[in-house]
Amino acid sequence: MSINKDFNKGNKISTNRLSTKFKKIKKVEKKKSTKSVIKMIIYIILFFIIIGFILLIVIYNKYLKGLSIEELKNYQIAETSIFYDRNGKELYKYYVENRTYVDYEKISKNIVNGLVAGEDQRYWENPGVDIVGLVRAGFRAIAGGERISGTSTITQQLIRNTIIQKKSNESLTEGIDRKIKEIFLSYQLTKSLSKEKILELYLNKIEFGHNTFGIEEASKKFFNKSAKDANIFEGSVLASLPKGPSYYSPYNHQDRLVGYLILDDEKADEEGKKDTKKLVSPEEVNSQKELVNSLKNKISNLKGKGVSDDSDKYVICNVDKTSLATKEFDVDEKGCTVLTYSRLFNFISDIKVKSGDKSLAYFPGRKDYILQRMLEDKYITFDDYKKAVIEGFGYKFNVVKEKIVAPHFVFYVREYLEKKYGKDSISMGGLKIYTTLDLDLQNKAQEIVSKQVKSNTSKFNAKNSALVSIDNKTGGILAMVGSNDYYSEDGKGQVNVITSKLQPGSSFKPFVYSIAMQKNQIGTKTPVYDLEMTFPGNYKPKNFDGRFMGKINISTALNHSRNIPAIKMFYMTSGVKEIVDFMHKLGADSLTMDENYGASLALGTGEMTPLDMAKAYSVFANMGEKIEVNPILKIVDSKGNVVEELKNPKKEKVMPEGQAFLINEILSDSSTRPAGWNSYLSIGRSAATKTGTSTKPIKQNGKTVQYPANLWTIGYTPQITTVVWSGNTDGETLKFSGNGLEASGPIWRDFMKASHSGKESQDWKKPADVKNVTISEISGYLPNPEKASNNFLVSSYFINPPKKIDNSYTEIQYDALCNGKVTDETPADAIKKSIILEFHSLKPDNPAWERPVQAWAKSAAVIEKYGESSGAVAVKDEVCKRNGGGEITIKSNISSSQNYDIGPNRIELAFTSTSIISKIDVLVNGETVNSIPVNKTSGGISQIINIPERFANSRVTIELRAINQEFYSASEKKEIAIGNASKNNTNPLDIIVEDTNKPAQANLDISITNPKNSSIKIYQKDYFNLRFNVSPKEKLSSVNIFINNESYKTLGNGGDYTLPINQNEKLEVGINNLKIQAINSSGEKKEKMLQIEVMKE
């Protein structure tokens, strides 16, 4: 019966019955709905099974068909790659056969556990593919857009190192193809071989660096023991190397591999000193024994345990809270802290121990990551972990000598190519690699370096030197000596100094000058002041010799390596960023940006590699063009195909030609270098050079003393740029006398001579953007036509010539008696002319720059200097006082009725004066022809005077003018007749004074041509050539040289003389008086004096 019928009939229906009917209807409908959903799910599953099956068939046919792990059984070792020099001489074989195969049972568990923990955590459980890792990496890629990486298992790496080769430049399609095959074969291999066998194959196949393959050879090379005997520390090191054999090299990058200790001089840090933190080398660990032992104890006393087996938390107790450098870790009152395993790195590096002003901390390396993973995976205990960490402090790896030709260069090229093409392509590709190295020059460089290191060791305690030389036109490296002895027993020689960051010192200055000269009206001869002054930040730089040179020009400032002018050039730029950016443009990327450099960056405090210095200097040599440094000429694969070839090097203009030319002009100007430097820097052709010496603070007797650390000489011709460094690789202190010129200069000079043998001499041509301008050497401005004075004009090269007119000097008259005012009573002979000079700094409106210049301008030394060269005298604002000494009489036997001859004529004269007569001048027609020194108040003189030939056959007025010390004068004038030259004229032109009070002087003339002045300054280590002439030669009997009134040398009657002074018999520091005494055939003497100031080094 239907429900509707029951309602229509009015029959009463029970509620239970109605409810039951509804439930039945609903149940039927629900069954139908459930069946439909199940059916739909089945259809979907079947659809995906069919699609998946079809995809598997497609993938199998496209990628996997024919693939088999059987290939591993027939796997052949790859071919050897050979490195050659530019002329085809073999340098090095890079091969994979250098291995000793060992079974799994002969490999230490410490190595296996370290490798699994670090490279493939789920190795023992996974099917050859880390599915968990792949899924996690996939989610990360989808969620964060990260690249899928780090998912390869040990099994996959074995496949990739044997059956399937990864291309360095593979496309996305090729990458997917390779990855699918890799996963499939890894799965197949895991099904076919035991996990132990796979590890055995892997550890025997892979490279461990330094031409070592397989775990057995690696263990023997680095630890001098078999792989089966490796302890936990050694196992963690060996497990670290497959990640990057070159990057984690035990010899070249020990800090990256096993961590490193950092010593911090905190007192020096408070004093604002740079480089207060220093990496402690293995050789230096003993010298810091107290601090190292303290750090070891801090770590050894720690207690640790995991929170639970499935937790990533770890509890460390016995923590000395005061020894933690930061507040990163919360330590409770019991001395415990909770952290994740991954933060063990941070925790260990946060421990710092102190002793006095010094502190020591440890920064973990790759092996510490392996140890942390081994601890997390329960392969080792916390005690094992601590012991292995500490074992790395100052660890010295075993060194096995392998005679490789040009080893530093070879390994530099190898690392260069591995980055470019991938490690396997180079180690197994069977390539013929022709490098730019010239082996003959390389051997010559090594010979020169080794010879100089012996000298440097005894003279400066500088036990190492390095050299790199590049071809400016191609960028090819011609020679690279990374250290003196690659195979030295202490292992220090394996450090490639050429790729190590070091402070360049003054060799960095040309780059700062270059920017300043490009931006400002500064030329090669613009005046600049080397004076003590204070720069912003209370910075008071000194010069290396402790002296200040006053006013000099830009060329002299740079070539004399003066620090104050260099700092001034820094302030003529925009500062640190502009300089760092400029260096990056030149290719010197190793100089990092750090505003803390400040102005001292101009003095070379920013660290750079010698290779980058060579790159940057070569831009100057190439007149502003940068050519990338490239060690490769050509690479040919095993089938004869050319992989790479250097044909047309890429050139990039990174600075104007004029900017480069100005630096080339300065650095090649040998006339502005200090005395004696050219003997180190001259190579018989035009070459630009710069030396540099960086320093480091050393404490002595409670004071901080700057000792030399890095000794540089860098120079170039248009063809070749060469950089030379000398010093100590381990930072051992040099002697105070160490300097770039003497330590590295001889290496640079001798190598550059050898490298240019047979090459034509070239020079840099002045480009159109450089102007040769005449300027005032006082102001640096253009000459004033109304006040022109050749004494102050100099020719200078500019990019931006000055536009201002010089107004630095004014001509005035003064009374020579006291340098006072001229009055109507001033005697005519006392009236002299002088020039008032005005000196100004490059920034005259800046008091800090201007005040030292004005103080210097008023000094006696300045008055003396400019008085000698230009007549500039400090004129006083007073009238000179005289004692009325104007009463002078002078008479002679000259007769107007007598004829006189051309040439020598004897006269008799007498004089009296109330004041001492200084001299008597002999004038013919107003022209002074002789001057007789007197220095008496009265007397008589019998004198030979010389009448020049131009007065022959004429009547002339002869005047004898006596001038006393107060510049009063009196004259006797007579007209005389001059005939022809005397037939009996045998007297010399010089005057011979004869009277009863003074012995006769020889009729000889002494003319000194070097030095040009009557005095010279030299350093104690330098010498100079005294050059002079005595004439007439036929009258000369002998020449004696006296120094400080003691006989020095006796010379013959040669006439022209060159005598080295201070070459062997060293003079004392201070003033030394040299006297030249010439003796004629009659025994009469003529003398001349020279003052030599010897300065301390």
Buried (B, 14 or more C-beta within 10 A) or exposed (E): EEEEEBEEEEEEEEEEEEEEEEEEEEEEEEEEEEEEEEEEEEEEEEEEEEEEEEEEEEBEEEBBEEBEBEEBEEEEEBBBBBBBBBEEEEBBEBBBEBBBBBEBEBBBEBBBBBBBBBBBBBBEEBBBBBBEBBEEBEEBEEEEEEEEEEBBBBBBBBBBBBBBBBEBEBEEEEEEBBBBBBBBBBBBBBEBBEBBEBBBBBBBBBBBBBBBBBBBBBBBBBBEBBBBEBBBBBBBBBBBBBBBBBBBBBBBBBBBBBBBBBBBBBBBBEEEBBBBBBEBBBBBBEEBEEBBEBBBEBBBEBBBEBEEEEEEEBBBBEBBEEBBEEEEBEBEEEBBBBBEBEBBBBBBBBBBBBEEBBBBBBBBBBBBBBBBBBBBBEBBBBEBBBBBBBBBBBBEBEBBEBEBBBBBBBBBBBBBBBEBBBBBBBBBBBBBBBBBBBBBBBBBBBBBBBBBBEEBBEBBBBBBBBBBBBBBBBBBBBBBBBBBBBBBEBBBBBBBBBBBBBBBBBBBBBBBBBBBBBBBBBBBBBBBBBBBBEBEEEEEBEBBBEEBBBBBBBBBBBBBBBBBBBBBBBBBBEBBEBBBEBBBBBBBEBBEEEEEBBBBBBBBBBBBBBBBBBBBBBBBBBBBBBBEBBBBBBBBBBEEEEBBEBEEBEEEEBBBBBBBBBBBBBBBBBEBBBBBBEEBBBBEBBBBBBBBBBBBBBEEEEEBEBBBBBBBBBBBBBBBBBBBBBBBBBBBEBEBEBBBBBBBBBBBBBBBBBBBEEEEEEEBEBBEEBBEBEBBBBBBBBBBEEBEBEEBBBEBBBBBBBEEBBBBBEEBEBBBBBBBBBEEEBBEBBEBEBBEBBBBBBBBEEEEBBBBBBEBBEEEEBBEBBBEEBBBBBBEEEBBEBEEBBEBEBEBEBEEEEEBBBBBBEBEBEBBBBBBBBBBBBBBEEEEBBBBEBEBBEBEBEBBBBBEEEBBEEEBEBBBBBBBBBBBBBBBEBEBEBEEEBEEEEBBBBBBBBBEEEEEBBBBBBEBEEBEEEEBEBBBBBBBEBBBBBBBEEBBBBBBBBBEEEEBBEBEBEBEBEBEBBEEEEBEEEEBEBBBBBBBEEEBBBBBEBBBEBBEE
